[in-house]
């Protein structure tokens, strides 16, 4: 039996529309919370690494090699993240452009890796950060 294209396409389009709404409606609150957290977390990590480089006496920059663990503290204001980061020395001097892609030093003679615990407060509406804790080993 041959149906005109418009009559057959309408029920299929409605079914797709209803299925899409169901998928979108179910996890919205969880998705919003996770997205908000990740949007605020990434600049917080960048702030922690930049602060480490500014305070370091080393002439070479360090960059993030691995996020070992992270969690959001149970403080309502400001948003506070704690994170354990593995930072590794690069071949670039501090304050050079493109530190994000600067290669790591390959020398095994130097102590070129740090494991640091940072606790940072963030005020996302002002793009402002405050370092509460910085312990490296």
N, CA, C and O atoms as CSV, one atom per row, in Angstrom:
chain,resi,resn,atom,element,x,y,z
A,1,UNK,N,N,0.835,-1.165,0.000
A,1,UNK,CA,C,0.000,0.000,0.000
A,1,UNK,C,C,0.887,1.238,0.000
A,1,UNK,O,O,1.811,1.334,0.808
A,2,UNK,N,N,0.632,2.148,-0.857
A,2,UNK,CA,C,1.456,3.332,-1.018
A,2,UNK,C,C,0.760,4.539,-0.397
A,2,UNK,O,O,-0.343,4.903,-0.804
A,3,UNK,N,N,1.416,5.166,0.604
A,3,UNK,CA,C,0.869,6.363,1.244
A,3,UNK,C,C,1.573,7.589,0.697
A,3,UNK,O,O,2.763,7.538,0.383
A,4,UNK,N,N,0.867,8.660,0.584
A,4,UNK,CA,C,1.548,9.893,0.185
A,4,UNK,C,C,2.610,10.246,1.236
A,4,UNK,O,O,2.438,9.961,2.421
A,5,UNK,N,N,3.682,10.854,0.800
A,5,UNK,CA,C,4.820,11.142,1.661
A,5,UNK,C,C,4.422,11.929,2.914
A,5,UNK,O,O,4.918,11.622,3.998
A,6,UNK,N,N,3.579,12.895,2.807
A,6,UNK,CA,C,3.190,13.740,3.938
A,6,UNK,C,C,2.475,12.960,5.023
A,6,UNK,O,O,2.727,13.208,6.202
A,7,UNK,N,N,1.590,12.022,4.681
A,7,UNK,CA,C,0.834,11.275,5.684
A,7,UNK,C,C,1.728,10.296,6.430
A,7,UNK,O,O,1.514,10.072,7.622
A,8,UNK,N,N,2.707,9.715,5.785
A,8,UNK,CA,C,3.583,8.752,6.442
A,8,UNK,C,C,4.651,9.473,7.276
A,8,UNK,O,O,5.031,8.969,8.333
A,9,UNK,N,N,5.129,10.601,6.844
A,9,UNK,CA,C,6.202,11.315,7.524
A,9,UNK,C,C,5.710,11.969,8.808
A,9,UNK,O,O,6.482,12.091,9.760
A,10,UNK,N,N,4.466,12.389,8.865
A,10,UNK,CA,C,3.955,13.093,10.036
A,10,UNK,C,C,4.006,12.234,11.300
A,10,UNK,O,O,4.517,12.712,12.313
A,11,UNK,N,N,3.503,10.987,11.304
A,11,UNK,CA,C,3.597,10.196,12.535
A,11,UNK,C,C,5.049,9.904,12.936
A,11,UNK,O,O,5.360,9.894,14.127
A,12,UNK,N,N,5.924,9.670,11.985
A,12,UNK,CA,C,7.323,9.404,12.313
A,12,UNK,C,C,7.987,10.650,12.899
A,12,UNK,O,O,8.776,10.546,13.838
A,13,UNK,N,N,7.677,11.805,12.361
A,13,UNK,CA,C,8.242,13.051,12.879
A,13,UNK,C,C,7.737,13.319,14.290
A,13,UNK,O,O,8.504,13.755,15.148
A,14,UNK,N,N,6.467,13.067,14.539
A,14,UNK,CA,C,5.910,13.261,15.883
A,14,UNK,C,C,6.561,12.306,16.877
A,14,UNK,O,O,6.865,12.699,18.003
A,15,UNK,N,N,6.778,11.057,16.475
A,15,UNK,CA,C,7.422,10.085,17.351
A,15,UNK,C,C,8.841,10.529,17.693
A,15,UNK,O,O,9.240,10.465,18.856
A,16,UNK,N,N,9.604,10.975,16.706
A,16,UNK,CA,C,10.951,11.462,16.970
A,16,UNK,C,C,10.937,12.673,17.897
A,16,UNK,O,O,11.774,12.790,18.792
A,17,UNK,N,N,9.994,13.558,17.678
A,17,UNK,CA,C,9.869,14.747,18.510
A,17,UNK,C,C,9.575,14.365,19.955
A,17,UNK,O,O,10.192,14.907,20.872
A,18,UNK,N,N,8.650,13.448,20.170
A,18,UNK,CA,C,8.304,13.017,21.523
A,18,UNK,C,C,9.481,12.306,22.194
A,18,UNK,O,O,9.732,12.523,23.379
A,19,UNK,N,N,10.200,11.468,21.459
A,19,UNK,CA,C,11.347,10.768,22.031
A,19,UNK,C,C,12.449,11.753,22.413
A,19,UNK,O,O,13.086,11.595,23.454
A,20,UNK,N,N,12.673,12.744,21.599
A,20,UNK,CA,C,13.694,13.748,21.913
A,20,UNK,C,C,13.341,14.518,23.174
A,20,UNK,O,O,14.219,14.792,23.992
A,21,UNK,N,N,12.068,14.874,23.349
A,21,UNK,CA,C,11.653,15.577,24.554
A,21,UNK,C,C,11.865,14.706,25.787
A,21,UNK,O,O,12.295,15.201,26.829
A,22,UNK,N,N,11.568,13.426,25.678
A,22,UNK,CA,C,11.733,12.530,26.813
A,22,UNK,C,C,13.203,12.455,27.214
A,22,UNK,O,O,13.515,12.504,28.404
A,23,UNK,N,N,14.097,12.338,26.262
A,23,UNK,CA,C,15.521,12.264,26.549
A,23,UNK,C,C,16.005,13.564,27.180
A,23,UNK,O,O,16.812,13.535,28.108
A,24,UNK,N,N,15.524,14.700,26.690
A,24,UNK,CA,C,15.965,15.977,27.218
A,24,UNK,C,C,15.403,16.268,28.601
A,24,UNK,O,O,16.099,16.850,29.433
A,25,UNK,N,N,14.186,15.886,28.861
A,25,UNK,CA,C,13.533,16.227,30.114
A,25,UNK,C,C,14.083,15.405,31.279
A,25,UNK,O,O,14.231,15.943,32.376
A,26,UNK,N,N,14.382,14.158,31.086
A,26,UNK,CA,C,14.759,13.285,32.184
A,26,UNK,C,C,15.982,13.765,32.958
A,26,UNK,O,O,15.864,13.953,34.169
A,27,UNK,N,N,17.161,13.980,32.343
A,27,UNK,CA,C,18.343,14.292,33.147
A,27,UNK,C,C,18.699,15.771,33.227
A,27,UNK,O,O,19.846,16.091,33.539
A,28,UNK,N,N,17.774,16.684,32.960
A,28,UNK,CA,C,18.125,18.096,32.869
A,28,UNK,C,C,18.722,18.636,34.167
A,28,UNK,O,O,19.748,19.313,34.112
A,29,UNK,N,N,18.134,18.371,35.320
A,29,UNK,CA,C,18.651,18.956,36.551
A,29,UNK,C,C,20.055,18.447,36.850
A,29,UNK,O,O,20.912,19.230,37.260
A,30,UNK,N,N,20.308,17.175,36.659
A,30,UNK,CA,C,21.643,16.620,36.896
A,30,UNK,C,C,22.640,17.169,35.874
A,30,UNK,O,O,23.770,17.512,36.223
A,31,UNK,N,N,22.222,17.249,34.630
A,31,UNK,CA,C,23.105,17.759,33.576
A,31,UNK,C,C,23.486,19.211,33.848
A,31,UNK,O,O,24.646,19.584,33.677
A,32,UNK,N,N,22.534,20.030,34.267
A,32,UNK,CA,C,22.837,21.431,34.556
A,32,UNK,C,C,23.849,21.560,35.676
A,32,UNK,O,O,24.764,22.378,35.594
A,33,UNK,N,N,23.694,20.758,36.725
A,33,UNK,CA,C,24.602,20.823,37.859
A,33,UNK,C,C,26.013,20.385,37.453
A,33,UNK,O,O,26.995,21.025,37.829
A,34,UNK,N,N,26.113,19.294,36.685
A,34,UNK,CA,C,27.419,18.810,36.238
A,34,UNK,C,C,28.070,19.798,35.287
A,34,UNK,O,O,29.273,20.040,35.383
A,35,UNK,N,N,27.302,20.372,34.373
A,35,UNK,CA,C,27.843,21.343,33.419
A,35,UNK,C,C,28.332,22.578,34.153
A,35,UNK,O,O,29.415,23.086,33.861
A,36,UNK,N,N,27.544,23.067,35.105
A,36,UNK,CA,C,27.939,24.249,35.872
A,36,UNK,C,C,29.228,23.983,36.638
A,36,UNK,O,O,30.115,24.836,36.678
A,37,UNK,N,N,29.337,22.808,37.244
A,37,UNK,CA,C,30.535,22.454,37.987
A,37,UNK,C,C,31.739,22.380,37.067
A,37,UNK,O,O,32.792,22.927,37.394
A,38,UNK,N,N,31.613,21.717,35.921
A,38,UNK,CA,C,32.761,21.579,35.020
A,38,UNK,C,C,33.151,22.923,34.408
A,38,UNK,O,O,34.337,23.174,34.195
A,39,UNK,N,N,32.200,23.775,34.126
A,39,UNK,CA,C,32.514,25.104,33.580
A,39,UNK,C,C,33.314,25.907,34.597
A,39,UNK,O,O,34.222,26.646,34.216
A,40,UNK,N,N,32.995,25.779,35.881
A,40,UNK,CA,C,33.722,26.503,36.916
A,40,UNK,C,C,35.033,25.816,37.289
A,40,UNK,O,O,35.968,26.481,37.736
A,41,UNK,N,N,35.118,24.508,37.116
A,41,UNK,CA,C,36.293,23.754,37.550
A,41,UNK,C,C,37.506,23.998,36.654
A,41,UNK,O,O,38.616,24.171,37.158
A,42,UNK,N,N,37.316,24.013,35.364
A,42,UNK,CA,C,38.434,24.151,34.421
A,42,UNK,C,C,39.224,25.451,34.655
A,42,UNK,O,O,40.450,25.398,34.745
A,43,UNK,N,N,38.559,26.617,34.756
A,43,UNK,CA,C,39.336,27.833,35.046
A,43,UNK,C,C,39.988,27.800,36.432
A,43,UNK,O,O,41.024,28.431,36.645
A,44,UNK,N,N,39.387,27.069,37.368
A,44,UNK,CA,C,39.967,26.955,38.706
A,44,UNK,C,C,41.286,26.184,38.652
A,44,UNK,O,O,42.249,26.551,39.324
A,45,UNK,N,N,41.329,25.121,37.857
A,45,UNK,CA,C,42.574,24.369,37.673
A,45,UNK,C,C,43.628,25.267,37.020
A,45,UNK,O,O,44.782,25.277,37.447
A,46,UNK,N,N,43.243,26.010,36.005
A,46,UNK,CA,C,44.180,26.912,35.332
A,46,UNK,C,C,44.729,27.952,36.305
A,46,UNK,O,O,45.917,28.273,36.266
A,47,UNK,N,N,43.872,28.479,37.174
A,47,UNK,CA,C,44.310,29.441,38.183
A,47,UNK,C,C,45.338,28.803,39.118
A,47,UNK,O,O,46.351,29.425,39.439
A,48,UNK,N,N,45.088,27.577,39.554
A,48,UNK,CA,C,46.002,26.886,40.466
A,48,UNK,C,C,47.377,26.706,39.819
A,48,UNK,O,O,48.397,26.963,40.459
A,49,UNK,N,N,47.414,26.273,38.574
A,49,UNK,CA,C,48.690,26.052,37.880
A,49,UNK,C,C,49.418,27.386,37.674
A,49,UNK,O,O,50.630,27.466,37.871
A,50,UNK,N,N,48.688,28.420,37.283
A,50,UNK,CA,C,49.305,29.741,37.098
A,50,UNK,C,C,49.874,30.266,38.412
A,50,UNK,O,O,50.961,30.843,38.428
A,51,UNK,N,N,49.153,30.074,39.509
A,51,UNK,CA,C,49.635,30.509,40.818
A,51,UNK,C,C,50.898,29.759,41.198
A,51,UNK,O,O,51.841,30.350,41.724
A,52,UNK,N,N,50.921,28.457,40.934
A,52,UNK,CA,C,52.121,27.660,41.201
A,52,UNK,C,C,53.316,28.225,40.433
A,52,UNK,O,O,54.399,28.389,40.995
A,53,UNK,N,N,53.119,28.520,39.155
A,53,UNK,CA,C,54.214,29.057,38.329
A,53,UNK,C,C,54.675,30.428,38.813
A,53,UNK,O,O,55.873,30.710,38.817
A,54,UNK,N,N,53.742,31.278,39.219
A,54,UNK,CA,C,54.106,32.613,39.703
A,54,UNK,C,C,54.929,32.535,40.984
A,54,UNK,O,O,55.879,33.299,41.155
A,55,UNK,N,N,54.575,31.616,41.887
A,55,UNK,CA,C,55.270,31.508,43.170
A,55,UNK,C,C,56.550,30.686,43.088
A,55,UNK,O,O,57.399,30.775,43.975
A,56,UNK,N,N,56.695,29.897,42.043
A,56,UNK,CA,C,57.868,29.034,41.897
A,56,UNK,C,C,59.112,29.869,41.627
A,56,UNK,O,O,59.059,30.868,40.910
A,57,UNK,N,N,60.233,29.449,42.208
A,57,UNK,CA,C,61.519,30.113,41.961
A,57,UNK,C,C,62.186,29.597,40.691
A,57,UNK,O,O,63.199,30.143,40.254
A,58,UNK,N,N,61.625,28.551,40.100
A,58,UNK,CA,C,62.171,27.937,38.895
A,58,UNK,C,C,61.975,28.872,37.702
A,58,UNK,O,O,60.958,29.558,37.609
A,59,UNK,N,N,62.942,28.899,36.797
A,59,UNK,CA,C,62.805,29.740,35.611
A,59,UNK,C,C,61.924,29.085,34.541
A,59,UNK,O,O,61.445,29.757,33.628
A,60,UNK,N,N,61.715,27.773,34.659
A,60,UNK,CA,C,60.878,27.049,33.698
A,60,UNK,C,C,59.459,26.910,34.223
A,60,UNK,O,O,59.223,26.848,35.430
A,61,UNK,N,N,58.532,26.862,33.293
A,61,UNK,CA,C,57.121,26.738,33.654
A,61,UNK,C,C,56.741,25.280,33.870
A,61,UNK,O,O,57.326,24.370,33.282
A,62,UNK,N,N,55.774,25.091,34.706
A,62,UNK,CA,C,55.181,23.771,34.921
A,62,UNK,C,C,53.788,23.798,34.327
A,62,UNK,O,O,53.127,24.836,34.291
A,63,UNK,N,N,53.355,22.638,33.862
A,63,UNK,CA,C,51.977,22.561,33.389
A,63,UNK,C,C,51.355,21.271,33.872
A,63,UNK,O,O,52.045,20.349,34.306
A,64,UNK,N,N,50.046,21.224,33.787
A,64,UNK,CA,C,49.284,20.089,34.280
A,64,UNK,C,C,49.587,18.857,33.453
A,64,UNK,O,O,49.479,18.867,32.227
A,65,UNK,N,N,49.969,17.793,34.149
A,65,UNK,CA,C,50.145,16.512,33.478
A,65,UNK,C,C,48.948,15.606,33.736
A,65,UNK,O,O,48.530,14.852,32.856
A,66,UNK,N,N,48.392,15.683,34.963
A,66,UNK,CA,C,47.306,14.759,35.296
A,66,UNK,C,C,46.518,15.308,36.489
A,66,UNK,O,O,47.106,15.774,37.465
A,67,UNK,N,N,45.187,15.252,36.404
A,67,UNK,CA,C,44.330,15.545,37.557
A,67,UNK,C,C,44.160,14.221,38.297
A,67,UNK,O,O,43.469,13.321,37.820
A,68,UNK,N,N,44.782,14.110,39.446
A,68,UNK,CA,C,44.763,12.855,40.195
A,68,UNK,C,C,43.434,12.651,40.915
A,68,UNK,O,O,42.907,11.539,40.954
A,69,UNK,N,N,42.898,13.725,41.482
A,69,UNK,CA,C,41.580,13.671,42.118
A,69,UNK,C,C,41.075,15.092,42.285
A,69,UNK,O,O,41.853,16.046,42.289
A,70,UNK,N,N,39.779,15.219,42.421
A,70,UNK,CA,C,39.175,16.530,42.649
A,70,UNK,C,C,37.824,16.337,43.305
A,70,UNK,O,O,37.171,15.308,43.128
A,71,UNK,N,N,37.414,17.337,44.062
A,71,UNK,CA,C,36.104,17.311,44.689
A,71,UNK,C,C,35.686,18.728,45.008
A,71,UNK,O,O,36.507,19.632,45.161
A,72,UNK,N,N,34.387,18.887,45.101
A,72,UNK,CA,C,33.822,20.186,45.457
A,72,UNK,C,C,33.552,20.172,46.946
A,72,UNK,O,O,32.904,19.261,47.462
A,73,UNK,N,N,34.052,21.188,47.635
A,73,UNK,CA,C,33.850,21.279,49.078
A,73,UNK,C,C,32.395,21.627,49.381
A,73,UNK,O,O,31.699,22.193,48.538
A,74,UNK,N,N,31.948,21.295,50.563
A,74,UNK,CA,C,30.548,21.536,50.941
A,74,UNK,C,C,30.396,22.921,51.566
A,74,UNK,O,O,29.908,23.064,52.687
A,75,UNK,N,N,30.817,23.921,50.829
A,75,UNK,CA,C,30.683,25.314,51.233
A,75,UNK,C,C,29.789,25.976,50.193
A,75,UNK,O,O,29.974,25.773,48.993
A,76,UNK,N,N,28.831,26.758,50.643
A,76,UNK,CA,C,27.906,27.381,49.688
A,76,UNK,C,C,28.504,28.602,49.001
A,76,UNK,O,O,28.207,28.858,47.834
A,77,UNK,N,N,29.336,29.357,49.704
A,77,UNK,CA,C,29.839,30.595,49.128
A,77,UNK,C,C,31.256,30.814,49.606
A,77,UNK,O,O,31.446,30.839,50.822
A,78,UNK,N,N,32.229,30.969,48.810
A,78,UNK,CA,C,32.206,30.811,47.360
A,78,UNK,C,C,32.179,29.327,46.993
A,78,UNK,O,O,32.181,28.465,47.872
A,79,UNK,N,N,32.155,29.037,45.701
A,79,UNK,CA,C,32.296,27.657,45.248
A,79,UNK,C,C,33.757,27.278,45.480
A,79,UNK,O,O,34.661,27.962,44.999
A,80,UNK,N,N,33.991,26.188,46.219
A,80,UNK,CA,C,35.355,25.804,46.584
A,80,UNK,C,C,35.652,24.412,46.033
A,80,UNK,O,O,34.906,23.461,46.266
A,81,UNK,N,N,36.747,24.316,45.303
A,81,UNK,CA,C,37.212,23.048,44.761
A,81,UNK,C,C,38.543,22.695,45.411
A,81,UNK,O,O,39.400,23.555,45.612
A,82,UNK,N,N,38.700,21.422,45.733
A,82,UNK,CA,C,40.004,20.897,46.130
A,82,UNK,C,C,40.428,19.930,45.054
A,82,UNK,O,O,39.606,19.193,44.509
A,83,UNK,N,N,41.711,19.932,44.745
A,83,UNK,CA,C,42.197,19.081,43.665
A,83,UNK,C,C,43.630,18.672,43.932
A,83,UNK,O,O,44.428,19.457,44.445
A,84,UNK,N,N,43.947,17.453,43.585
A,84,UNK,CA,C,45.311,16.947,43.650
A,84,UNK,C,C,45.791,16.854,42.208
A,84,UNK,O,O,45.268,16.077,41.409
A,85,UNK,N,N,46.808,17.674,41.889
A,85,UNK,CA,C,47.289,17.786,40.515
A,85,UNK,C,C,48.732,17.331,40.411
A,85,UNK,O,O,49.541,17.566,41.308
A,86,UNK,N,N,49.039,16.682,39.314
A,86,UNK,CA,C,50.430,16.338,39.004
A,86,UNK,C,C,50.914,17.369,37.994
A,86,UNK,O,O,50.394,17.461,36.883
A,87,UNK,N,N,51.918,18.144,38.398
A,87,UNK,CA,C,52.489,19.184,37.547
A,87,UNK,C,C,53.881,18.749,37.124
A,87,UNK,O,O,54.635,18.168,37.905
A,88,UNK,N,N,54.203,19.038,35.884
A,88,UNK,CA,C,55.504,18.620,35.356
A,88,UNK,C,C,56.191,19.796,34.677
A,88,UNK,O,O,55.544,20.638,34.055
A,89,UNK,N,N,57.491,19.838,34.805
A,89,UNK,CA,C,58.310,20.912,34.260
A,89,UNK,C,C,58.333,20.835,32.734
A,89,UNK,O,O,58.419,19.751,32.156
A,90,UNK,N,N,58.257,21.994,32.096
A,90,UNK,CA,C,58.287,22.070,30.636
A,90,UNK,C,C,59.640,22.620,30.172
A,90,UNK,O,O,60.479,23.004,30.987
A,91,UNK,N,N,59.831,22.650,28.877
A,91,UNK,CA,C,61.061,23.224,28.318
A,91,UNK,C,C,60.919,24.732,28.101
A,91,UNK,O,O,61.874,25.394,27.695
A,92,UNK,N,N,59.741,25.270,28.366
A,92,UNK,CA,C,59.478,26.699,28.161
A,92,UNK,C,C,59.744,27.481,29.443
A,92,UNK,O,O,59.543,26.983,30.550
A,93,UNK,N,N,60.196,28.701,29.266
A,93,UNK,CA,C,60.384,29.598,30.399
A,93,UNK,C,C,59.001,30.037,30.878
A,93,UNK,O,O,58.022,29.953,30.137
A,94,UNK,N,N,58.933,30.504,32.123
A,94,UNK,CA,C,57.643,30.935,32.718
A,94,UNK,C,C,56.969,31.969,31.805
A,94,UNK,O,O,57.742,32.361,30.931
A,95,UNK,N,N,55.971,32.421,31.767
A,95,UNK,CA,C,55.361,33.556,31.064
A,95,UNK,C,C,55.562,33.575,29.558
A,95,UNK,O,O,55.339,34.618,28.942
A,96,UNK,N,N,55.973,32.479,28.934
A,96,UNK,CA,C,55.985,32.417,27.478
A,96,UNK,C,C,54.562,32.149,26.993
A,96,UNK,O,O,53.706,31.693,27.752
A,97,UNK,N,N,54.333,32.437,25.736
A,97,UNK,CA,C,53.034,32.130,25.140
A,97,UNK,C,C,52.901,30.626,24.938
A,97,UNK,O,O,53.912,29.926,24.877
A,98,UNK,N,N,51.713,30.129,24.836
A,98,UNK,CA,C,51.390,28.730,24.527
A,98,UNK,C,C,52.008,27.724,25.493
A,98,UNK,O,O,52.552,26.707,25.062
A,99,UNK,N,N,51.932,27.991,26.770
A,99,UNK,CA,C,52.424,27.020,27.747
A,99,UNK,C,C,51.577,25.753,27.742
A,99,UNK,O,O,52.043,24.690,28.151
A,100,UNK,N,N,50.336,25.863,27.279
A,100,UNK,CA,C,49.439,24.700,27.247
A,100,UNK,C,C,49.942,23.603,26.315
A,100,UNK,O,O,49.621,22.430,26.505
A,101,UNK,N,N,50.728,23.978,25.313
A,101,UNK,CA,C,51.222,22.970,24.366
A,101,UNK,C,C,52.736,22.793,24.460
A,101,UNK,O,O,53.323,22.051,23.672
A,102,UNK,N,N,53.363,23.463,25.407
A,102,UNK,CA,C,54.810,23.356,25.564
A,102,UNK,C,C,55.182,21.942,26.000
A,102,UNK,O,O,54.572,21.413,26.929
A,103,UNK,N,N,56.171,21.316,25.353
A,103,UNK,CA,C,56.551,19.941,25.703
A,103,UNK,C,C,57.158,19.848,27.107
A,103,UNK,O,O,57.772,20.791,27.605
A,104,UNK,N,N,56.969,18.703,27.714
A,104,UNK,CA,C,57.565,18.436,29.016
A,104,UNK,C,C,59.063,18.168,28.845
A,104,UNK,O,O,59.506,17.708,27.792
A,105,UNK,N,N,59.825,18.459,29.886
A,105,UNK,CA,C,61.241,18.101,29.896
A,105,UNK,C,C,61.354,16.580,30.002
A,105,UNK,O,O,60.581,15.940,30.715
A,106,UNK,N,N,62.304,16.020,29.301
A,106,UNK,CA,C,62.470,14.572,29.292
A,106,UNK,C,C,63.570,14.098,30.236
A,106,UNK,O,O,63.706,12.896,30.464
A,107,UNK,N,N,64.347,15.006,30.780
A,107,UNK,CA,C,65.464,14.630,31.633
A,107,UNK,C,C,64.970,13.940,32.900
A,107,UNK,O,O,64.058,14.423,33.572
A,108,UNK,N,N,65.578,12.818,33.210
A,108,UNK,CA,C,65.214,12.094,34.425
A,108,UNK,C,C,66.138,12.468,35.578
A,108,UNK,O,O,65.931,12.011,36.702
A,109,UNK,N,N,67.157,13.292,35.320
A,109,UNK,CA,C,68.086,13.716,36.362
A,109,UNK,C,C,67.480,14.801,37.245
A,109,UNK,O,O,67.828,14.917,38.420
A,110,UNK,N,N,66.585,15.585,36.686
A,110,UNK,CA,C,65.979,16.688,37.434
A,110,UNK,C,C,64.719,16.221,38.146
A,110,UNK,O,O,64.022,15.319,37.680
A,111,UNK,N,N,64.444,16.835,39.258
A,111,UNK,CA,C,63.180,16.585,39.932
A,111,UNK,C,C,62.152,17.490,39.246
A,111,UNK,O,O,61.928,18.624,39.669
A,112,UNK,N,N,61.540,16.978,38.195
A,112,UNK,CA,C,60.691,17.840,37.366
A,112,UNK,C,C,59.199,17.575,37.512
A,112,UNK,O,O,58.417,18.006,36.664
A,113,UNK,N,N,58.786,16.877,38.568
A,113,UNK,CA,C,57.366,16.598,38.775
A,113,UNK,C,C,56.978,16.915,40.211
A,113,UNK,O,O,57.706,16.582,41.146
A,114,UNK,N,N,55.824,17.561,40.383
A,114,UNK,CA,C,55.272,17.851,41.702
A,114,UNK,C,C,53.855,17.294,41.779
A,114,UNK,O,O,53.113,17.306,40.796
A,115,UNK,N,N,53.496,16.812,42.949
A,115,UNK,CA,C,52.106,16.471,43.254
A,115,UNK,C,C,51.645,17.545,44.233
A,115,UNK,O,O,52.220,17.699,45.310
A,116,UNK,N,N,50.603,18.289,43.853
A,116,UNK,CA,C,50.159,19.413,44.674
A,116,UNK,C,C,48.679,19.277,45.014
A,116,UNK,O,O,47.864,18.845,44.199
A,117,UNK,N,N,48.366,19.657,46.239
A,117,UNK,CA,C,46.970,19.759,46.666
A,117,UNK,C,C,46.622,21.234,46.717
A,117,UNK,O,O,47.241,22.001,47.455
A,118,UNK,N,N,45.635,21.628,45.933
A,118,UNK,CA,C,45.156,23.007,45.904
A,118,UNK,C,C,43.720,23.038,46.406
A,118,UNK,O,O,42.923,22.156,46.089
A,119,UNK,N,N,43.400,24.049,47.184
A,119,UNK,CA,C,42.014,24.348,47.525
A,119,UNK,C,C,41.784,25.789,47.095
A,119,UNK,O,O,42.441,26.711,47.578
A,120,UNK,N,N,40.839,25.964,46.176
A,120,UNK,CA,C,40.625,27.268,45.540
A,120,UNK,C,C,39.145,27.623,45.598
A,120,UNK,O,O,38.281,26.807,45.275
A,121,UNK,N,N,38.870,28.854,46.013
A,121,UNK,CA,C,37.508,29.387,45.968
A,121,UNK,C,C,37.321,30.149,44.677
A,121,UNK,O,O,38.220,30.856,44.221
A,122,UNK,N,N,36.150,30.001,44.093
A,122,UNK,CA,C,35.884,30.710,42.841
A,122,UNK,C,C,34.573,31.474,42.940
A,122,UNK,O,O,33.587,30.984,43.491
A,123,UNK,N,N,34.586,32.654,42.407
A,123,UNK,CA,C,33.402,33.502,42.273
A,123,UNK,C,C,33.135,33.628,40.778
A,123,UNK,O,O,33.596,34.583,40.153
A,124,UNK,N,N,32.394,32.677,40.187
A,124,UNK,CA,C,32.279,32.626,38.722
A,124,UNK,C,C,31.644,33.861,38.098
A,124,UNK,O,O,31.962,34.199,36.958
A,125,UNK,N,N,30.766,34.534,38.805
A,125,UNK,CA,C,30.105,35.700,38.216
A,125,UNK,C,C,31.054,36.880,38.126
A,125,UNK,O,O,30.774,37.836,37.403
A,126,UNK,N,N,32.198,36.836,38.858
A,126,UNK,CA,C,33.197,37.909,38.793
A,126,UNK,C,C,34.505,37.436,38.163
A,126,UNK,O,O,35.427,38.235,37.998
A,127,UNK,N,N,34.603,36.161,37.809
A,127,UNK,CA,C,35.843,35.543,37.333
A,127,UNK,C,C,36.976,35.870,38.303
A,127,UNK,O,O,38.026,36.378,37.910
A,128,UNK,N,N,36.742,35.573,39.559
A,128,UNK,CA,C,37.707,35.850,40.608
A,128,UNK,C,C,37.981,34.560,41.377
A,128,UNK,O,O,37.079,33.748,41.585
A,129,UNK,N,N,39.237,34.380,41.798
A,129,UNK,CA,C,39.648,33.177,42.496
A,129,UNK,C,C,40.410,33.552,43.756
A,129,UNK,O,O,41.005,34.626,43.847
A,130,UNK,N,N,40.380,32.636,44.734
A,130,UNK,CA,C,41.155,32.839,45.960
A,130,UNK,C,C,41.775,31.507,46.349
A,130,UNK,O,O,41.082,30.502,46.505
A,131,UNK,N,N,43.098,31.518,46.502
A,131,UNK,CA,C,43.824,30.299,46.889
A,131,UNK,C,C,43.766,30.158,48.401
A,131,UNK,O,O,44.255,31.018,49.133
A,132,UNK,N,N,43.163,29.060,48.866
A,132,UNK,CA,C,43.070,28.788,50.291
A,132,UNK,C,C,44.188,27.870,50.768
A,132,UNK,O,O,44.668,28.002,51.894
A,133,UNK,N,N,44.600,26.942,49.914
A,133,UNK,CA,C,45.612,25.973,50.329
A,133,UNK,C,C,46.433,25.548,49.121
A,133,UNK,O,O,45.901,25.354,48.027
A,134,UNK,N,N,47.747,25.404,49.337
A,134,UNK,CA,C,48.648,24.939,48.295
A,134,UNK,C,C,49.787,24.181,48.966
A,134,UNK,O,O,50.680,24.782,49.562
A,135,UNK,N,N,49.745,22.857,48.863
A,135,UNK,CA,C,50.779,22.012,49.464
A,135,UNK,C,C,51.322,21.122,48.358
A,135,UNK,O,O,50.568,20.399,47.706
A,136,UNK,N,N,52.637,21.176,48.148
A,136,UNK,CA,C,53.262,20.376,47.079
A,136,UNK,C,C,54.353,19.493,47.654
A,136,UNK,O,O,55.009,19.831,48.639
A,137,UNK,N,N,54.523,18.349,47.004
A,137,UNK,CA,C,55.616,17.447,47.391
A,137,UNK,C,C,56.254,16.876,46.138
A,137,UNK,O,O,57.197,16.090,46.228
